[in-house]
Amino acid sequence: MHATKAAKGLLALSQQEELVDLPTNYPLSASEDEGDSDGERKHQKLLEAIGSLSGKNRWKSVERSEASLKVSEFNVSSEGSGEKLALSDLLEPVKPSSSLTAVKKQLSRVKSKKTLEVPLNKREVEQIHREVAFSKTSQILSKWDPVVQKNREAEQLVFPLEKEPASFAPIEQVFLDWKARTPLEQEVFDLLHKNKQPVTDPLLTPVEKASLKAMSLEEAKIRRAELQRARALQSYYEARARRLKKIKSKKYHKIVKKGKAKKAIKDFEQLRKVDPNAALEELEKIEKARMMERMSLKHQNSGKWAKSKAIMAKYDLEARQAMQEQLAKNKELTQKLQVVSESEEEGGAEEEEALVPDVVNEVQMNADGPNPWMLRTCNRDAKEDEVQADSKELPEPVAHEFSDNEGNEKPEAEEDVLLKEFEERRSIRKRSKLNQDAKPVGGQETKDSTTKEVLSELKALSQKLSKDNRLSKKPKESPAKTVPLVQEEEPAPEEEEPLLLQRPERVRTLEELEELGKEDCLPNKELPGAAVEGEQVRRNPQEELKGKKKEKMISLQKLLTTRTPSVTSVAVPTTVEEQEDEVERDQKQMIKEAFAGDDVIKEFLKEKRETIQANKPKDLDLTLPGWGEWGGMDLKPSAKKRRRFLIKAPEGPPRRDRDLPNVIINEKRNIHAAAHQVQVLPYPFTHHQQFERTIQNPIGSTWNTQRAFQKLTAPKVVTKAGHIIEPIKAEDVGYQSSPKSDLSVMQSSPKRRSKHQKQLKKRRAQ
Amino acid sequence: MKVKMLSRNPDNYVRETKLDIQRVPRNYDPTLHPFEVPREYVRALNATKLERVFAKPFLASLDGHRDGVNCLAKHPKSLTTVGDDKTVKQWKMDGPGCGEEEEPLQTILGKTVSTGIDHHWKDPIFATCGQQVDIWDEQRTSPVCSMNWGFDSVCSVKFNPIETFILGSCASDRNIVLYDMRQATPLKKVILDMRTNTICWNPMEAFHFTAANEDYNLYTFDMRALDTPVQVHMDHVSAVLDVDYSPTGKEFVSASFDKSIRIFPVERSRSREVYHTKRMQHVICVKWTSDSKYIMCGSDEMNIRLWKANASEKLGVLTSREKAANDYNQKLKEKFQYHPHVKRIARHRHLPKSIYSQIQEQRIMKESRRRKEMNRRKHSKPGSVPVVSERKKHVVAVVK
């Protein structure tokens, strides 16, 4: 069969070919064509056929033409025919053969492909490469962050970092370079040799050898981790297999469900026959289920699944079926088993209507709603749509309408407005939904309109707000301006103080160093407090003379206790004065009452006296009770003895606040000690207590145990002379270093270009 | 009758062998030691004074060169040099034998003049720089790859010692460029106010490097955030020509045109130490030895000088008691470092007059500049003259 078909096809093809060939072989002139009759043509054809039978093609040998430039091995030139030759034309005659459809498909696919975009210029490409490479390297580097942090905070760093692995030298090797030195050793050695004791025997047992060869800790850790992972994976897959095994097919579940339902019905029937009471209970149960269902809306096609199905319902039969099934279930569940009243039926019908997918409902309502309000608004919707299409400014015209309405009919206005708003929202929602279903572009437009509305509202709000802000800001501005000025006036934060104090003088000896310290402490620029005090001290003797004179004139007690005499002016009329006096008196009375308890001045004086007493140098009593006389519980050393052994303290320098009645100057501060004290809290400390604590804890071995001393004085960095400290390596800190050397990576680098292609594409998309 | 006796166990007070130190029973009750702080203060003061007295950092001067020493290098395995004759030569690590003529193991003729060279820390790779940065394999005569970014002459190139595929270079148009050798591409470029002479990577912190700049300062950068240096180190009074990290990564040493070398702690902006001698001229190169104990510097006047990294450290073997005393003194100095007397003595350094006067001068200049800026800020619209931190001031741009 096939063969004959093929033969037929071939024949037809050859005939066609002949027909096509004819005109080329016979360059017939137009005149000839016209003149010749049909019979002549037939005759010629016959002749030609006979000629071809002889196997000698005279015509072809005669015809000779020049090679055309247009001919190439790739495309067929369509010169002369007038119209362009399409590829599909060439394929036309062989249409029936199925193998070429694939080729056609390919062709169409090729046509549909877009042209490649112009590559980015070199500069941009390089920049992208750089960025990618940089992000990659910085990622690699960031693994060192914790290491750096740790090393910086470390109590002690011992260099070189890598420790030589503690290796056990086998005993034979230790023996090799050991020689007996003392006579006793020699004796023992001789004895051993005489007895041919196995000195260099295989001293290591196989177990020991194995332990020596055993893997290192790190390797063991890695291996353990691998094993753990494998085990976890295995258990996971096992659990999964078990779970999968349990899962039955959908069909199975369906059948089971149906079977259960049938069985339940059967049981119920039986129960009704056997035990009507129990049946009633059962019925109640069913009723309860119905109520629950009515309450829960479980099968009302309002869930996520139902909504998705509702969308699909138009096109998909199965989805529709599923929905209907659910509805049926709902119906079944909500159906009352007892007598059904008419009103309930109606309600059921309504429900049913509501249960039809929303889309359908809405379309219906749009067509002809029962509500006249709806109708009107629908029309308006259409109008609005037009308006929107024209100006694309929805909110403004609507607002105009509102205002118009308000102007025309005030009593109706509020209701109308409310209703319109509702309608608008509904219509927008509907439109957007419909458009989403039908054409996404339109949907976007409506969305735009809604977003525009929202935006305009927001704008109005923000304008209001900004106005308010401007109003409220104005008074605030002045303090805001002053604050930066204040800040600026403060000296700019100084850079770090130089660590070194560099001078053109050289210090060589201890004495010179001492001098350095002394000369520093007296005219110290760093101690402004001390300097001020020094000045005051110097000034004091000059002032002392003046003070003595003043002392006579001003008494401390007087100054503090005398009241300010009330000066009354004569010019003021007396009546007014009286009034004022009264007011004043009242106020004074009030103040007195308020501060009845505290006498501030007295308290201050008392405090001052106390401080003076406390700061006075104390007398030293050196009497020893019972020394040279009787001693006991109630006996006291005699007055004479006490007088004898009492050393009077020398009068201290005069107090500086001696002449200042309302001031207490603390004289505890020691100038000589101040030169040795820290004036400013040093940098890393945030509170003076922290700093003081560091100073107070002694670190010397005098106050600490040996171990504590060693710990406290451990240096931060320990290095060994003559030991090369290599740069830190990944292995030193427990990271795995890349097994490839940089050179080998470089030699296999050309593929990196392909890695960046993604980034390039992204850039192009932008 | 029972007789009560005083009895003492000799184990409590007799030492076991003659080599043990005498046992001293001691009561550590703090109430028995009232003057602990003053006593320690005095000890600290004495320790500081002694430190300054024993601070003799200069060890030796190695002469023999007949021209200024321009380059020093440390690498455990190989010695490679570049010259103005476009060649790269590889030498034997140990010197020539008796009667043997010193000849390079290998000579590579390059296409352009190389101005700097650095050897990879692990692999047999080295990098040269000139018109571009070339990476060479020791076994080949042509570079494995060459990277450039713009057209300028690169004056120095350095391999990162930790992540060894990263390179940093500084070029004469004021920029520092970072390269990734594996991906054969530059990574980022930062342009500073003035030219950077050389950079050095921190051998303990993979992403930190310090750049020695012409504007008398050194800048420590985190290579992931080049827009702000982590620290600006200032104290030199002339261009900084070279910098090298201590192998511990805690300090670095810098050589300057002002004829001095300075040691900076990494996280401080001021130097901890300054070394100079009368005869030392402009210091061109400096290296910290691999055991972190010594510093070598090569200078214009044909000498290489050897310094102690820690000026007052005692060289040689220390007994354990010496070591303990040393540690204690160090800790005391650290503890009382903020006290004015101790601080004063510890900070004191002698400087040649030229440097001293220059420091004064620059201080005045700086102060006046600061004052001027403040005045300008005071008399212009608030916010129009922003406060720029010292760190950000010197970075012109970061180029991706």
Interface residues (C-beta under 8 A of the other chain):
Chain A: E126 Q127 H129 R130 E131 A133 F134 K136 T137 S138 I140 L141 S142 W144 V148 N151 L157 F159 K481 P484 L485 E488 E489 A492 E495 E496 E497 P498 L499 L500 L501 Q502 R503 P504 E505 R506 V507 R508 T509 L510 L513 E514 L516 G517 D520 C521 N524 E526 L527 A675 H676 Q677 V678 Q679 P682 F691 T694 I695 Q696 P698 I699 G700 S701 T702 W703 N704 T705 F709 Q710 L712 T713 A714 P715 V717 T719 K720 A721 G722 H723 I724 I725 E726 P727 I728 K729 A730 S741 D742 L743 V745 M746 Q747 S749 R752
Chain B: Y28 P30 H33 E36 V37 R39 E40 Y41 R43 L45 K49 L50 R52 V53 P76 H120 W121 K122 D123 P124 I125 I135 D137 V144 C145 P161 I162 E163 T164 F165 I166 L178 D180 M181 R182 Q183 A184 T185 P186 L187 K188 P203 M204 E205 A206 F207 H208 M223 R224 M234 D235 P247 T248 G249 K250 R268 S269 R270 S271 R272 E273 V274 S290 D291 S292 K293 L315 A324 D327 Y328 Q330 K331 L332 K335 F336 Y338 H339 P340 H341 R344 I345 R347 H348 R349 H350 L351 P352 K353 I355 Y356 I359 R370 M374 R377 K378 P382 G383 V387 E390 K400
